[in-house]
Amino acid sequence: MPTDLVVRVAGDCSAAAQQVVSETGGELLSAQPTSDGQCVITVLVPGNGGRPKKVTVRVPM
């Protein structure tokens, strides 16, 4: 699966998700808006020869 694939998500989290994926070089797992105007973005970041690491980031919309 290509790492540059960005899935449209609810709210306005698509730009935030695209930024996090670009910065981490990971694969988007989920992006969800919160009631306080932030997005919770979860990506799977490739490890150094080991298992990928799941990273969750909160960013403003």
Rosetta constraint file for C-alpha pairs under 8 A:
AtomPair CA 1 CA 5 HARMONIC 7.98 0.50
AtomPair CA 3 CA 21 HARMONIC 7.94 0.50
AtomPair CA 3 CA 25 HARMONIC 7.18 0.50
AtomPair CA 3 CA 26 HARMONIC 6.43 0.50
AtomPair CA 3 CA 27 HARMONIC 5.24 0.50
AtomPair CA 3 CA 28 HARMONIC 7.90 0.50
AtomPair CA 4 CA 21 HARMONIC 7.78 0.50
AtomPair CA 4 CA 22 HARMONIC 7.81 0.50
AtomPair CA 4 CA 27 HARMONIC 7.74 0.50
AtomPair CA 5 CA 27 HARMONIC 7.88 0.50
AtomPair CA 5 CA 28 HARMONIC 7.97 0.50
AtomPair CA 6 CA 14 HARMONIC 7.67 0.50
AtomPair CA 6 CA 17 HARMONIC 7.60 0.50
AtomPair CA 6 CA 18 HARMONIC 6.29 0.50
AtomPair CA 6 CA 28 HARMONIC 6.98 0.50
AtomPair CA 7 CA 14 HARMONIC 7.32 0.50
AtomPair CA 7 CA 28 HARMONIC 7.86 0.50
AtomPair CA 8 CA 14 HARMONIC 5.61 0.50
AtomPair CA 9 CA 13 HARMONIC 6.29 0.50
AtomPair CA 9 CA 14 HARMONIC 5.75 0.50
AtomPair CA 9 CA 31 HARMONIC 6.42 0.50
AtomPair CA 9 CA 32 HARMONIC 7.23 0.50
AtomPair CA 10 CA 14 HARMONIC 7.89 0.50
AtomPair CA 10 CA 32 HARMONIC 6.86 0.50
AtomPair CA 10 CA 33 HARMONIC 7.07 0.50
AtomPair CA 11 CA 32 HARMONIC 7.86 0.50
AtomPair CA 11 CA 33 HARMONIC 6.17 0.50
AtomPair CA 12 CA 16 HARMONIC 7.84 0.50
AtomPair CA 12 CA 33 HARMONIC 7.50 0.50
AtomPair CA 12 CA 61 HARMONIC 6.31 0.50
AtomPair CA 13 CA 17 HARMONIC 5.92 0.50
AtomPair CA 13 CA 31 HARMONIC 6.39 0.50
AtomPair CA 13 CA 32 HARMONIC 6.81 0.50
AtomPair CA 13 CA 33 HARMONIC 6.36 0.50
AtomPair CA 13 CA 39 HARMONIC 5.82 0.50
AtomPair CA 13 CA 61 HARMONIC 6.21 0.50
AtomPair CA 14 CA 18 HARMONIC 6.09 0.50
AtomPair CA 14 CA 31 HARMONIC 7.57 0.50
AtomPair CA 15 CA 19 HARMONIC 6.23 0.50
AtomPair CA 16 CA 20 HARMONIC 6.28 0.50
AtomPair CA 16 CA 39 HARMONIC 7.26 0.50
AtomPair CA 16 CA 41 HARMONIC 7.79 0.50
AtomPair CA 16 CA 59 HARMONIC 6.87 0.50
AtomPair CA 16 CA 60 HARMONIC 7.80 0.50
AtomPair CA 16 CA 61 HARMONIC 6.74 0.50
AtomPair CA 17 CA 21 HARMONIC 6.13 0.50
AtomPair CA 17 CA 28 HARMONIC 7.31 0.50
AtomPair CA 17 CA 31 HARMONIC 6.32 0.50
AtomPair CA 17 CA 41 HARMONIC 6.03 0.50
AtomPair CA 18 CA 22 HARMONIC 6.07 0.50
AtomPair CA 19 CA 23 HARMONIC 6.11 0.50
AtomPair CA 20 CA 24 HARMONIC 6.02 0.50
AtomPair CA 20 CA 41 HARMONIC 7.44 0.50
AtomPair CA 20 CA 43 HARMONIC 7.91 0.50
AtomPair CA 20 CA 57 HARMONIC 7.92 0.50
AtomPair CA 21 CA 25 HARMONIC 5.54 0.50
AtomPair CA 21 CA 26 HARMONIC 5.35 0.50
AtomPair CA 21 CA 27 HARMONIC 6.32 0.50
AtomPair CA 21 CA 28 HARMONIC 6.30 0.50
AtomPair CA 21 CA 43 HARMONIC 6.87 0.50
AtomPair CA 22 CA 26 HARMONIC 7.45 0.50
AtomPair CA 24 CA 45 HARMONIC 6.66 0.50
AtomPair CA 25 CA 45 HARMONIC 6.57 0.50
AtomPair CA 25 CA 46 HARMONIC 7.90 0.50
AtomPair CA 26 CA 43 HARMONIC 5.72 0.50
AtomPair CA 26 CA 44 HARMONIC 5.19 0.50
AtomPair CA 26 CA 45 HARMONIC 4.16 0.50
AtomPair CA 26 CA 46 HARMONIC 6.43 0.50
AtomPair CA 27 CA 43 HARMONIC 5.29 0.50
AtomPair CA 27 CA 44 HARMONIC 5.08 0.50
AtomPair CA 27 CA 45 HARMONIC 6.53 0.50
AtomPair CA 28 CA 41 HARMONIC 7.75 0.50
AtomPair CA 28 CA 42 HARMONIC 6.36 0.50
AtomPair CA 28 CA 43 HARMONIC 4.52 0.50
AtomPair CA 28 CA 44 HARMONIC 6.53 0.50
AtomPair CA 29 CA 41 HARMONIC 7.81 0.50
AtomPair CA 29 CA 42 HARMONIC 5.46 0.50
AtomPair CA 29 CA 43 HARMONIC 5.13 0.50
AtomPair CA 29 CA 44 HARMONIC 6.67 0.50
AtomPair CA 30 CA 40 HARMONIC 7.91 0.50
AtomPair CA 30 CA 41 HARMONIC 5.84 0.50
AtomPair CA 30 CA 42 HARMONIC 5.18 0.50
AtomPair CA 30 CA 43 HARMONIC 7.04 0.50
AtomPair CA 31 CA 39 HARMONIC 6.51 0.50
AtomPair CA 31 CA 40 HARMONIC 5.61 0.50
AtomPair CA 31 CA 41 HARMONIC 4.42 0.50
AtomPair CA 31 CA 42 HARMONIC 6.36 0.50
AtomPair CA 32 CA 39 HARMONIC 5.45 0.50
AtomPair CA 32 CA 40 HARMONIC 5.24 0.50
AtomPair CA 32 CA 41 HARMONIC 6.61 0.50
AtomPair CA 33 CA 37 HARMONIC 6.89 0.50
AtomPair CA 33 CA 38 HARMONIC 5.83 0.50
AtomPair CA 33 CA 39 HARMONIC 4.37 0.50
AtomPair CA 33 CA 40 HARMONIC 6.34 0.50
AtomPair CA 33 CA 61 HARMONIC 7.99 0.50
AtomPair CA 34 CA 38 HARMONIC 5.35 0.50
AtomPair CA 34 CA 39 HARMONIC 5.86 0.50
AtomPair CA 34 CA 40 HARMONIC 7.17 0.50
AtomPair CA 37 CA 60 HARMONIC 6.23 0.50
AtomPair CA 37 CA 61 HARMONIC 5.98 0.50
AtomPair CA 38 CA 58 HARMONIC 6.44 0.50
AtomPair CA 38 CA 59 HARMONIC 5.46 0.50
AtomPair CA 38 CA 60 HARMONIC 4.21 0.50
AtomPair CA 38 CA 61 HARMONIC 5.22 0.50
AtomPair CA 39 CA 58 HARMONIC 5.56 0.50
AtomPair CA 39 CA 59 HARMONIC 5.32 0.50
AtomPair CA 39 CA 60 HARMONIC 6.07 0.50
AtomPair CA 39 CA 61 HARMONIC 6.14 0.50
AtomPair CA 40 CA 56 HARMONIC 6.79 0.50
AtomPair CA 40 CA 57 HARMONIC 5.78 0.50
AtomPair CA 40 CA 58 HARMONIC 4.61 0.50
AtomPair CA 40 CA 59 HARMONIC 6.69 0.50
AtomPair CA 41 CA 56 HARMONIC 5.57 0.50
AtomPair CA 41 CA 57 HARMONIC 5.19 0.50
AtomPair CA 41 CA 58 HARMONIC 6.26 0.50
AtomPair CA 41 CA 59 HARMONIC 7.69 0.50
AtomPair CA 42 CA 54 HARMONIC 6.93 0.50
AtomPair CA 42 CA 55 HARMONIC 5.61 0.50
AtomPair CA 42 CA 56 HARMONIC 4.27 0.50
AtomPair CA 42 CA 57 HARMONIC 6.38 0.50
AtomPair CA 43 CA 54 HARMONIC 5.83 0.50
AtomPair CA 43 CA 55 HARMONIC 5.38 0.50
AtomPair CA 43 CA 56 HARMONIC 6.49 0.50
AtomPair CA 44 CA 52 HARMONIC 6.09 0.50
AtomPair CA 44 CA 53 HARMONIC 5.61 0.50
AtomPair CA 44 CA 54 HARMONIC 4.57 0.50
AtomPair CA 44 CA 55 HARMONIC 6.27 0.50
AtomPair CA 45 CA 52 HARMONIC 5.36 0.50
AtomPair CA 45 CA 53 HARMONIC 5.08 0.50
AtomPair CA 45 CA 54 HARMONIC 6.22 0.50
AtomPair CA 45 CA 55 HARMONIC 7.02 0.50
AtomPair CA 46 CA 50 HARMONIC 7.92 0.50
AtomPair CA 46 CA 51 HARMONIC 7.04 0.50
AtomPair CA 46 CA 52 HARMONIC 4.32 0.50
AtomPair CA 46 CA 53 HARMONIC 6.35 0.50
AtomPair CA 47 CA 51 HARMONIC 5.52 0.50
AtomPair CA 47 CA 52 HARMONIC 4.63 0.50
AtomPair CA 47 CA 53 HARMONIC 6.26 0.50
